[in-house]
Amino acid sequence: MFKYILIFFILLVCSIKIEAQTSNTSAYTFINYQRTIPKITDLLKRKEDTLMKQFKAKNLEWPAKYIYIRSFKYDSQLEVWVKNDPAKAYKLFKTYKVCALAGTLGPKRMQGDYQVPEGFYRINEFNANSQYHLSLGLNYPNASDKALSDLQQPGGDIYIHGSCVTTGCIPVMDAQIEELYVLAAHARDQGQDFIPVHIFPINFNNSKSLDYLKRHLQTFSYYAPFANKLKSAFYYFEKNRQVPLVLVDGNGEYVVEEESAPIAGNKKPTKMIVKKKRLEVKLEDEIPPTVNQLPVYPGGPEAFQLFLKKLNVRLIPYLEEDQKTAYVMMEFTVTKEGKVVNPKIIRGGNDEMNEYVLDAFEEMSNWQPAIRQEKNVPIKLKQTIVVEAL
């Protein structure tokens, strides 16, 4: 009898350990960590249900896996855009009133200038114990700011926060920062580590704001190139409902994805693409039936997907009239040196579109070659390119 009691006791202890381990594992989520903060526990209880109802009323899926925030200084507005599929377009959830403003148009360039930054940022801090009720920190100074701002004192501690006061941040009412905090916390919990926040001088769709910017530039003409970079990013999002890729060059200047590329809605280019006579490299006898490792696009699979996304945008103007989608199937060979050769269209597209695709692949940087038995070998690949009007 004692033996059975002992066995039962051991099983009970093991069960408790397993349950504890499961509980501990589930505790390591961002939202569960937030629930350990009494102030946020109360906030989630109050706000999650009302946000869920607001999402349902706008036919949006709760919670949003991806959020994008953009703010307009002169217009005193802050927009929140949401989606749940990275390939889908963002949809506007809500526009908040920015209830106080410091400084004027133009980027922040030094500590104590009372300027709200302008540019491309991300949320890098969730501050539940802010003296301004709640706050979401921005990664100011970013790489561009560090290059172009005062080297010794560029400033910092820029937040979206409550309490409706500011000396260079983006203030909203307490009820609004509560919603923003919950939305951002859920997005972070679902895996969005990079929550973009773009700060523009004006809403470029507002004619009165545009007039104000033009008058401002008559006095501060040196600001025009910077403002045009921001305008480019604004219109990219307006046309595509996707956040543009923004890089920083060696001078600290922003480089906005596809600034000059044709976008959906533009007319088909009038310049005809002439068919080229392309050099064919004889490699059929060298291509093995199998490889141990496939070739890798420079930068990896994610970089290749970005290449395809950019290619899609460039190809949209070559769709036929009233055509929304086209599929181009092609093949190409990556040599043992990593060079892309022999691109060939198997089917789909039209003459202009296909020539553009072939040029794009021929101009690629070298890949990491395929490997068979520890040796670099050539290999032939197929790729379907989906051209879809956004």
Contacts in CASP RR format, 6 or more apart in sequence:
PFRMAT RR
TARGET T0000
AUTHOR 0000-0000-0000
METHOD contacts of the structure
MODEL  1
MFKYILIFFILLVCSIKIEAQTSNTSAYTFINYQRTIPKITDLLKRKEDT
LMKQFKAKNLEWPAKYIYIRSFKYDSQLEVWVKNDPAKAYKLFKTYKVCA
LAGTLGPKRMQGDYQVPEGFYRINEFNANSQYHLSLGLNYPNASDKALSD
LQQPGGDIYIHGSCVTTGCIPVMDAQIEELYVLAAHARDQGQDFIPVHIF
PINFNNSKSLDYLKRHLQTFSYYAPFANKLKSAFYYFEKNRQVPLVLVDG
NGEYVVEEESAPIAGNKKPTKMIVKKKRLEVKLEDEIPPTVNQLPVYPGG
PEAFQLFLKKLNVRLIPYLEEDQKTAYVMMEFTVTKEGKVVNPKIIRGGN
DEMNEYVLDAFEEMSNWQPAIRQEKNVPIKLKQTIVVEAL
26 32 0 8 1.000
27 33 0 8 1.000
29 189 0 8 1.000
30 185 0 8 1.000
30 188 0 8 1.000
30 189 0 8 1.000
31 44 0 8 1.000
31 185 0 8 1.000
31 186 0 8 1.000
31 189 0 8 1.000
34 40 0 8 1.000
34 44 0 8 1.000
34 126 0 8 1.000
34 128 0 8 1.000
34 185 0 8 1.000
35 41 0 8 1.000
35 44 0 8 1.000
37 128 0 8 1.000
39 128 0 8 1.000
39 129 0 8 1.000
40 128 0 8 1.000
40 181 0 8 1.000
40 185 0 8 1.000
43 134 0 8 1.000
43 178 0 8 1.000
43 181 0 8 1.000
43 182 0 8 1.000
44 182 0 8 1.000
46 178 0 8 1.000
47 178 0 8 1.000
47 179 0 8 1.000
47 182 0 8 1.000
48 182 0 8 1.000
51 62 0 8 1.000
51 63 0 8 1.000
51 179 0 8 1.000
51 182 0 8 1.000
51 183 0 8 1.000
52 62 0 8 1.000
54 93 0 8 1.000
54 94 0 8 1.000
55 61 0 8 1.000
55 62 0 8 1.000
55 63 0 8 1.000
55 64 0 8 1.000
55 82 0 8 1.000
55 93 0 8 1.000
56 62 0 8 1.000
58 91 0 8 1.000
58 93 0 8 1.000
60 82 0 8 1.000
60 91 0 8 1.000
60 93 0 8 1.000
61 84 0 8 1.000
63 183 0 8 1.000
63 186 0 8 1.000
63 187 0 8 1.000
63 189 0 8 1.000
63 190 0 8 1.000
64 82 0 8 1.000
64 83 0 8 1.000
64 84 0 8 1.000
64 93 0 8 1.000
64 183 0 8 1.000
64 186 0 8 1.000
64 187 0 8 1.000
65 83 0 8 1.000
65 84 0 8 1.000
65 85 0 8 1.000
65 187 0 8 1.000
65 190 0 8 1.000
65 191 0 8 1.000
65 192 0 8 1.000
66 82 0 8 1.000
66 83 0 8 1.000
66 84 0 8 1.000
66 86 0 8 1.000
66 90 0 8 1.000
66 187 0 8 1.000
66 192 0 8 1.000
67 80 0 8 1.000
67 81 0 8 1.000
67 82 0 8 1.000
67 93 0 8 1.000
67 183 0 8 1.000
67 184 0 8 1.000
67 187 0 8 1.000
67 192 0 8 1.000
67 195 0 8 1.000
68 80 0 8 1.000
68 81 0 8 1.000
68 82 0 8 1.000
68 90 0 8 1.000
68 195 0 8 1.000
68 196 0 8 1.000
68 198 0 8 1.000
68 243 0 8 1.000
69 78 0 8 1.000
69 79 0 8 1.000
69 80 0 8 1.000
69 81 0 8 1.000
69 123 0 8 1.000
69 160 0 8 1.000
69 180 0 8 1.000
69 195 0 8 1.000
69 196 0 8 1.000
69 197 0 8 1.000
69 198 0 8 1.000
70 78 0 8 1.000
70 79 0 8 1.000
70 81 0 8 1.000
70 197 0 8 1.000
70 198 0 8 1.000
70 199 0 8 1.000
70 200 0 8 1.000
70 234 0 8 1.000
70 237 0 8 1.000
71 77 0 8 1.000
71 78 0 8 1.000
71 79 0 8 1.000
71 98 0 8 1.000
71 160 0 8 1.000
71 170 0 8 1.000
71 197 0 8 1.000
71 198 0 8 1.000
71 199 0 8 1.000
71 200 0 8 1.000
72 78 0 8 1.000
72 79 0 8 1.000
72 200 0 8 1.000
72 201 0 8 1.000
72 202 0 8 1.000
72 203 0 8 1.000
72 209 0 8 1.000
73 98 0 8 1.000
73 101 0 8 1.000
73 105 0 8 1.000
73 116 0 8 1.000
73 118 0 8 1.000
73 199 0 8 1.000
73 200 0 8 1.000
73 201 0 8 1.000
73 202 0 8 1.000
74 105 0 8 1.000
74 201 0 8 1.000
74 202 0 8 1.000
74 203 0 8 1.000
74 209 0 8 1.000
74 212 0 8 1.000
74 213 0 8 1.000
75 202 0 8 1.000
75 203 0 8 1.000
75 206 0 8 1.000
75 209 0 8 1.000
76 97 0 8 1.000
76 98 0 8 1.000
76 99 0 8 1.000
76 101 0 8 1.000
77 95 0 8 1.000
77 96 0 8 1.000
77 97 0 8 1.000
77 98 0 8 1.000
77 203 0 8 1.000
78 95 0 8 1.000
78 96 0 8 1.000
78 97 0 8 1.000
78 98 0 8 1.000
78 160 0 8 1.000
78 170 0 8 1.000
78 172 0 8 1.000
79 92 0 8 1.000
79 94 0 8 1.000
79 95 0 8 1.000
79 96 0 8 1.000
80 92 0 8 1.000
80 93 0 8 1.000
80 94 0 8 1.000
80 95 0 8 1.000
80 96 0 8 1.000
80 180 0 8 1.000
80 183 0 8 1.000
81 90 0 8 1.000
81 91 0 8 1.000
81 92 0 8 1.000
81 93 0 8 1.000
81 241 0 8 1.000
82 90 0 8 1.000
82 91 0 8 1.000
82 93 0 8 1.000
82 183 0 8 1.000
83 89 0 8 1.000
83 90 0 8 1.000
83 91 0 8 1.000
89 240 0 8 1.000
89 241 0 8 1.000
89 242 0 8 1.000
89 390 0 8 1.000
90 237 0 8 1.000
90 241 0 8 1.000
90 242 0 8 1.000
90 243 0 8 1.000
91 241 0 8 1.000
93 183 0 8 1.000
94 179 0 8 1.000
96 172 0 8 1.000
96 173 0 8 1.000
96 176 0 8 1.000
96 180 0 8 1.000
97 172 0 8 1.000
97 173 0 8 1.000
97 176 0 8 1.000
98 170 0 8 1.000
98 171 0 8 1.000
98 172 0 8 1.000
99 164 0 8 1.000
99 171 0 8 1.000
99 172 0 8 1.000
99 173 0 8 1.000
100 164 0 8 1.000
100 165 0 8 1.000
100 166 0 8 1.000
100 171 0 8 1.000
101 116 0 8 1.000
101 166 0 8 1.000
102 114 0 8 1.000
102 115 0 8 1.000
102 116 0 8 1.000
102 166 0 8 1.000
102 167 0 8 1.000
102 168 0 8 1.000
102 169 0 8 1.000
103 113 0 8 1.000
103 114 0 8 1.000
103 115 0 8 1.000
103 116 0 8 1.000
103 168 0 8 1.000
104 115 0 8 1.000
104 216 0 8 1.000
105 118 0 8 1.000
105 201 0 8 1.000
105 202 0 8 1.000
105 213 0 8 1.000
105 216 0 8 1.000
105 220 0 8 1.000
105 223 0 8 1.000
105 227 0 8 1.000
106 115 0 8 1.000
106 118 0 8 1.000
106 201 0 8 1.000
106 223 0 8 1.000
106 226 0 8 1.000
106 227 0 8 1.000
107 115 0 8 1.000
107 117 0 8 1.000
107 118 0 8 1.000
107 119 0 8 1.000
107 145 0 8 1.000
107 148 0 8 1.000
107 149 0 8 1.000
107 226 0 8 1.000
108 115 0 8 1.000
108 116 0 8 1.000
108 117 0 8 1.000
108 118 0 8 1.000
108 140 0 8 1.000
108 145 0 8 1.000
108 149 0 8 1.000
108 154 0 8 1.000
108 155 0 8 1.000
108 158 0 8 1.000
108 168 0 8 1.000
109 115 0 8 1.000
109 145 0 8 1.000
109 148 0 8 1.000
109 149 0 8 1.000
109 150 0 8 1.000
109 154 0 8 1.000
110 149 0 8 1.000
110 150 0 8 1.000
110 153 0 8 1.000
110 154 0 8 1.000
110 155 0 8 1.000
111 150 0 8 1.000
111 153 0 8 1.000
111 154 0 8 1.000
111 155 0 8 1.000
111 156 0 8 1.000
112 155 0 8 1.000
112 167 0 8 1.000
114 167 0 8 1.000
114 168 0 8 1.000
115 168 0 8 1.000
116 158 0 8 1.000
116 166 0 8 1.000
116 168 0 8 1.000
116 169 0 8 1.000
116 170 0 8 1.000
116 199 0 8 1.000
117 138 0 8 1.000
117 140 0 8 1.000
117 145 0 8 1.000
117 158 0 8 1.000
117 199 0 8 1.000
118 199 0 8 1.000
118 200 0 8 1.000
118 201 0 8 1.000
118 226 0 8 1.000
118 230 0 8 1.000
119 142 0 8 1.000
119 144 0 8 1.000
119 198 0 8 1.000
119 199 0 8 1.000
119 200 0 8 1.000
119 230 0 8 1.000
119 254 0 8 1.000
120 142 0 8 1.000
120 144 0 8 1.000
120 196 0 8 1.000
120 198 0 8 1.000
120 233 0 8 1.000
120 246 0 8 1.000
120 254 0 8 1.000
121 138 0 8 1.000
121 139 0 8 1.000
121 140 0 8 1.000
121 142 0 8 1.000
121 158 0 8 1.000
121 196 0 8 1.000
121 197 0 8 1.000
121 198 0 8 1.000
121 199 0 8 1.000
122 138 0 8 1.000
122 139 0 8 1.000
122 194 0 8 1.000
122 195 0 8 1.000
122 196 0 8 1.000
122 197 0 8 1.000
123 136 0 8 1.000
123 137 0 8 1.000
123 138 0 8 1.000
123 139 0 8 1.000
123 184 0 8 1.000
123 188 0 8 1.000
123 195 0 8 1.000
123 197 0 8 1.000
124 137 0 8 1.000
124 138 0 8 1.000
124 139 0 8 1.000
125 135 0 8 1.000
125 136 0 8 1.000
125 137 0 8 1.000
125 159 0 8 1.000
126 136 0 8 1.000
126 137 0 8 1.000
126 181 0 8 1.000
126 184 0 8 1.000
126 185 0 8 1.000
126 188 0 8 1.000
127 134 0 8 1.000
127 135 0 8 1.000
127 136 0 8 1.000
127 137 0 8 1.000
127 159 0 8 1.000
127 161 0 8 1.000
128 134 0 8 1.000
128 181 0 8 1.000
130 159 0 8 1.000
130 161 0 8 1.000
130 162 0 8 1.000
131 163 0 8 1.000
132 159 0 8 1.000
132 161 0 8 1.000
132 162 0 8 1.000
132 163 0 8 1.000
132 165 0 8 1.000
132 169 0 8 1.000
132 171 0 8 1.000
132 177 0 8 1.000
133 161 0 8 1.000
133 162 0 8 1.000
133 163 0 8 1.000
133 174 0 8 1.000
133 177 0 8 1.000
133 178 0 8 1.000
134 161 0 8 1.000
134 162 0 8 1.000
134 174 0 8 1.000
134 177 0 8 1.000
134 178 0 8 1.000
134 181 0 8 1.000
135 159 0 8 1.000
135 160 0 8 1.000
135 161 0 8 1.000
135 162 0 8 1.000
135 169 0 8 1.000
135 177 0 8 1.000
136 159 0 8 1.000
136 160 0 8 1.000
136 161 0 8 1.000
136 177 0 8 1.000
136 180 0 8 1.000
136 181 0 8 1.000
136 184 0 8 1.000
137 158 0 8 1.000
137 159 0 8 1.000
137 160 0 8 1.000
138 158 0 8 1.000
138 159 0 8 1.000
138 160 0 8 1.000
138 197 0 8 1.000
140 155 0 8 1.000
140 156 0 8 1.000
140 158 0 8 1.000
141 149 0 8 1.000
141 154 0 8 1.000
141 155 0 8 1.000
141 156 0 8 1.000
142 248 0 8 1.000
143 248 0 8 1.000
143 252 0 8 1.000
144 248 0 8 1.000
144 252 0 8 1.000
144 253 0 8 1.000
144 254 0 8 1.000
145 154 0 8 1.000
146 154 0 8 1.000
147 248 0 8 1.000
147 250 0 8 1.000
147 251 0 8 1.000
147 252 0 8 1.000
148 252 0 8 1.000
148 253 0 8 1.000
149 155 0 8 1.000
158 168 0 8 1.000
158 169 0 8 1.000
158 170 0 8 1.000
159 169 0 8 1.000
159 170 0 8 1.000
160 169 0 8 1.000
160 170 0 8 1.000
160 171 0 8 1.000
160 172 0 8 1.000
160 177 0 8 1.000
160 180 0 8 1.000
160 197 0 8 1.000
161 169 0 8 1.000
161 170 0 8 1.000
161 171 0 8 1.000
161 172 0 8 1.000
161 177 0 8 1.000
162 171 0 8 1.000
162 172 0 8 1.000
162 173 0 8 1.000
162 174 0 8 1.000
162 176 0 8 1.000
162 177 0 8 1.000
163 171 0 8 1.000
163 174 0 8 1.000
164 171 0 8 1.000
164 172 0 8 1.000
164 173 0 8 1.000
164 174 0 8 1.000
165 171 0 8 1.000
170 199 0 8 1.000
172 180 0 8 1.000
184 195 0 8 1.000
187 195 0 8 1.000
188 195 0 8 1.000
196 243 0 8 1.000
198 230 0 8 1.000
198 233 0 8 1.000
198 234 0 8 1.000
198 237 0 8 1.000
198 243 0 8 1.000
200 230 0 8 1.000
200 231 0 8 1.000
200 234 0 8 1.000
201 213 0 8 1.000
201 227 0 8 1.000
201 230 0 8 1.000
202 209 0 8 1.000
202 210 0 8 1.000
202 212 0 8 1.000
202 213 0 8 1.000
203 209 0 8 1.000
204 210 0 8 1.000
204 231 0 8 1.000
204 234 0 8 1.000
204 235 0 8 1.000
205 238 0 8 1.000
213 227 0 8 1.000
216 223 0 8 1.000
217 223 0 8 1.000
217 224 0 8 1.000
217 227 0 8 1.000
226 254 0 8 1.000
229 253 0 8 1.000
229 254 0 8 1.000
229 256 0 8 1.000
230 254 0 8 1.000
232 256 0 8 1.000
232 259 0 8 1.000
233 244 0 8 1.000
233 246 0 8 1.000
233 254 0 8 1.000
233 256 0 8 1.000
236 242 0 8 1.000
236 244 0 8 1.000
236 256 0 8 1.000
236 257 0 8 1.000
236 258 0 8 1.000
236 259 0 8 1.000
236 263 0 8 1.000
237 243 0 8 1.000
237 244 0 8 1.000
239 263 0 8 1.000
239 264 0 8 1.000
239 265 0 8 1.000
239 390 0 8 1.000
240 263 0 8 1.000
240 264 0 8 1.000
240 313 0 8 1.000
240 390 0 8 1.000
241 390 0 8 1.000
242 390 0 8 1.000
244 256 0 8 1.000
244 257 0 8 1.000
244 258 0 8 1.000
245 256 0 8 1.000
245 257 0 8 1.000
245 306 0 8 1.000
246 254 0 8 1.000
246 255 0 8 1.000
246 256 0 8 1.000
246 257 0 8 1.000
247 254 0 8 1.000
247 255 0 8 1.000
247 257 0 8 1.000
248 254 0 8 1.000
248 255 0 8 1.000
249 255 0 8 1.000
257 310 0 8 1.000
258 310 0 8 1.000
258 313 0 8 1.000
258 314 0 8 1.000
261 310 0 8 1.000
261 313 0 8 1.000
261 314 0 8 1.000
262 269 0 8 1.000
262 313 0 8 1.000
262 314 0 8 1.000
262 316 0 8 1.000
262 317 0 8 1.000
263 313 0 8 1.000
263 316 0 8 1.000
263 390 0 8 1.000
264 313 0 8 1.000
264 316 0 8 1.000
264 389 0 8 1.000
264 390 0 8 1.000
265 316 0 8 1.000
265 317 0 8 1.000
265 389 0 8 1.000
266 316 0 8 1.000
266 317 0 8 1.000
267 317 0 8 1.000
268 317 0 8 1.000
268 318 0 8 1.000
268 319 0 8 1.000
269 317 0 8 1.000
269 318 0 8 1.000
272 352 0 8 1.000
273 351 0 8 1.000
273 352 0 8 1.000
273 355 0 8 1.000
273 356 0 8 1.000
274 355 0 8 1.000
275 351 0 8 1.000
275 355 0 8 1.000
276 355 0 8 1.000
276 358 0 8 1.000
276 359 0 8 1.000
278 342 0 8 1.000
278 343 0 8 1.000
278 358 0 8 1.000
278 362 0 8 1.000
279 341 0 8 1.000
280 341 0 8 1.000
280 342 0 8 1.000
281 333 0 8 1.000
281 335 0 8 1.000
281 341 0 8 1.000
281 342 0 8 1.000
283 333 0 8 1.000
283 335 0 8 1.000
283 341 0 8 1.000
283 342 0 8 1.000
283 378 0 8 1.000
286 336 0 8 1.000
286 377 0 8 1.000
286 378 0 8 1.000
287 333 0 8 1.000
287 377 0 8 1.000
287 378 0 8 1.000
287 379 0 8 1.000
287 380 0 8 1.000
288 372 0 8 1.000
288 377 0 8 1.000
288 379 0 8 1.000
290 372 0 8 1.000
291 370 0 8 1.000
291 371 0 8 1.000
291 372 0 8 1.000
291 377 0 8 1.000
291 379 0 8 1.000
292 371 0 8 1.000
292 372 0 8 1.000
292 373 0 8 1.000
292 374 0 8 1.000
293 370 0 8 1.000
293 371 0 8 1.000
294 370 0 8 1.000
294 379 0 8 1.000
294 381 0 8 1.000
295 334 0 8 1.000
295 338 0 8 1.000
295 367 0 8 1.000
295 368 0 8 1.000
295 369 0 8 1.000
295 370 0 8 1.000
295 379 0 8 1.000
295 381 0 8 1.000
296 367 0 8 1.000
296 368 0 8 1.000
297 303 0 8 1.000
297 304 0 8 1.000
297 307 0 8 1.000
297 364 0 8 1.000
297 367 0 8 1.000
298 364 0 8 1.000
298 365 0 8 1.000
298 366 0 8 1.000
298 367 0 8 1.000
298 368 0 8 1.000
307 364 0 8 1.000
308 385 0 8 1.000
311 357 0 8 1.000
311 360 0 8 1.000
311 385 0 8 1.000
312 385 0 8 1.000
312 386 0 8 1.000
312 387 0 8 1.000
312 388 0 8 1.000
313 390 0 8 1.000
314 356 0 8 1.000
314 360 0 8 1.000
315 326 0 8 1.000
315 353 0 8 1.000
315 356 0 8 1.000
315 357 0 8 1.000
315 385 0 8 1.000
315 387 0 8 1.000
316 387 0 8 1.000
316 388 0 8 1.000
316 389 0 8 1.000
316 390 0 8 1.000
318 350 0 8 1.000
318 352 0 8 1.000
318 353 0 8 1.000
318 356 0 8 1.000
318 387 0 8 1.000
319 325 0 8 1.000
319 326 0 8 1.000
319 353 0 8 1.000
319 387 0 8 1.000
319 389 0 8 1.000
320 326 0 8 1.000
320 350 0 8 1.000
323 389 0 8 1.000
324 388 0 8 1.000
324 389 0 8 1.000
325 386 0 8 1.000
325 387 0 8 1.000
325 388 0 8 1.000
325 389 0 8 1.000
326 348 0 8 1.000
326 349 0 8 1.000
326 350 0 8 1.000
326 353 0 8 1.000
326 386 0 8 1.000
326 387 0 8 1.000
326 388 0 8 1.000
327 348 0 8 1.000
327 349 0 8 1.000
327 384 0 8 1.000
327 385 0 8 1.000
327 386 0 8 1.000
327 387 0 8 1.000
328 345 0 8 1.000
328 347 0 8 1.000
328 348 0 8 1.000
328 349 0 8 1.000
328 353 0 8 1.000
328 354 0 8 1.000
328 357 0 8 1.000
328 384 0 8 1.000
328 385 0 8 1.000
328 387 0 8 1.000
329 345 0 8 1.000
329 346 0 8 1.000
329 347 0 8 1.000
329 348 0 8 1.000
329 382 0 8 1.000
329 383 0 8 1.000
329 384 0 8 1.000
329 385 0 8 1.000
330 343 0 8 1.000
330 344 0 8 1.000
330 345 0 8 1.000
330 346 0 8 1.000
330 357 0 8 1.000
330 358 0 8 1.000
330 361 0 8 1.000
330 382 0 8 1.000
330 383 0 8 1.000
330 384 0 8 1.000
330 385 0 8 1.000
331 342 0 8 1.000
331 343 0 8 1.000
331 344 0 8 1.000
331 346 0 8 1.000
331 380 0 8 1.000
331 381 0 8 1.000
331 382 0 8 1.000
331 383 0 8 1.000
332 340 0 8 1.000
332 341 0 8 1.000
332 342 0 8 1.000
332 343 0 8 1.000
332 344 0 8 1.000
332 361 0 8 1.000
332 380 0 8 1.000
332 381 0 8 1.000
332 383 0 8 1.000
333 340 0 8 1.000
333 341 0 8 1.000
333 342 0 8 1.000
333 378 0 8 1.000
333 379 0 8 1.000
333 380 0 8 1.000
333 381 0 8 1.000
334 340 0 8 1.000
334 341 0 8 1.000
334 367 0 8 1.000
334 369 0 8 1.000
334 370 0 8 1.000
334 378 0 8 1.000
334 379 0 8 1.000
334 381 0 8 1.000
335 341 0 8 1.000
335 369 0 8 1.000
335 378 0 8 1.000
336 369 0 8 1.000
336 370 0 8 1.000
336 375 0 8 1.000
336 376 0 8 1.000
336 377 0 8 1.000
336 378 0 8 1.000
337 366 0 8 1.000
337 369 0 8 1.000
337 376 0 8 1.000
338 366 0 8 1.000
338 367 0 8 1.000
338 368 0 8 1.000
338 369 0 8 1.000
338 376 0 8 1.000
339 366 0 8 1.000
339 367 0 8 1.000
340 361 0 8 1.000
340 362 0 8 1.000
340 364 0 8 1.000
340 366 0 8 1.000
340 367 0 8 1.000
341 362 0 8 1.000
342 380 0 8 1.000
343 357 0 8 1.000
343 358 0 8 1.000
343 361 0 8 1.000
343 362 0 8 1.000
344 358 0 8 1.000
345 354 0 8 1.000
345 357 0 8 1.000
345 358 0 8 1.000
346 382 0 8 1.000
348 354 0 8 1.000
349 387 0 8 1.000
353 387 0 8 1.000
357 385 0 8 1.000
369 376 0 8 1.000
369 377 0 8 1.000
369 378 0 8 1.000
370 376 0 8 1.000
370 377 0 8 1.000
370 378 0 8 1.000
370 379 0 8 1.000
371 377 0 8 1.000
END
